[in-house]
């Protein structure tokens, strides 16, 4: 049996966080297991017992900066790959010294959507690999036309911009047939309080708090539409999960969403624009009963066209290309070949 090289996968979030970073780390460990011996950990340093791994893959430039620096100091001749999150690309690498240091030290960079490389300094783009994330496909369910069932998924924090959704909810009348479920923990207590007030005032809106991954996917699958209001995003799991479930997406027009859904996608609204979001929701509701400027059928067709991009086999192939150092100036240790 050929030797499998060892890979340390550093992620700032493990299972207890129930967030996108953990979902990415868990999936990558599984996808790479046929080619690498993968260990997932929150932190790496040279004091850990056992032989030194052959390579390190760190998720998050700022939050994994200590592990990146330690690896570069102790194993400068072994591959160091850095996967960049949305906060890395669109905030931290412009202002945070530790994130900037991680960027300089990495031999290769991974971004999670097609517009990700544009968030990097031009001099670093030749180190960059795009790895579109993946999930299993689910069959498209029949859905009633008597109402528009909408779901938004994301912990309540500023980057996800739940305030725009809450403002939109208050501009929709309860009798319009638009019903919105909102899933996510209140990481910002003030946003949690705002969600509670909105639920008390608006019978067509429910804040469900944090839910496990499986029931969340089921709610996405059963909804007519996923709304994604983010201001800052590296490549949202919930967007691909909706696309792979036959559920169209209504998303803020920012790079993280455009890089997943494509430049010509019809289901965008301006970031932070609650009025435009309401207009789009009303058009989609009207499309259940007749012609409308924006229709569920049109968005669903566009999402179906994108769905194969988020297949697990495609993600595995892209990951393996990013971790193939056989023709690199940073070879693996002797005898190891991924």
Order of alpha helices (4+ residues) and beta strands (2+ residues): beta-alpha-beta-beta-alpha-beta-alpha-beta-beta-beta-alpha-beta-alpha-beta-alpha-beta-alpha-beta-alpha-beta-alpha-alpha-alpha
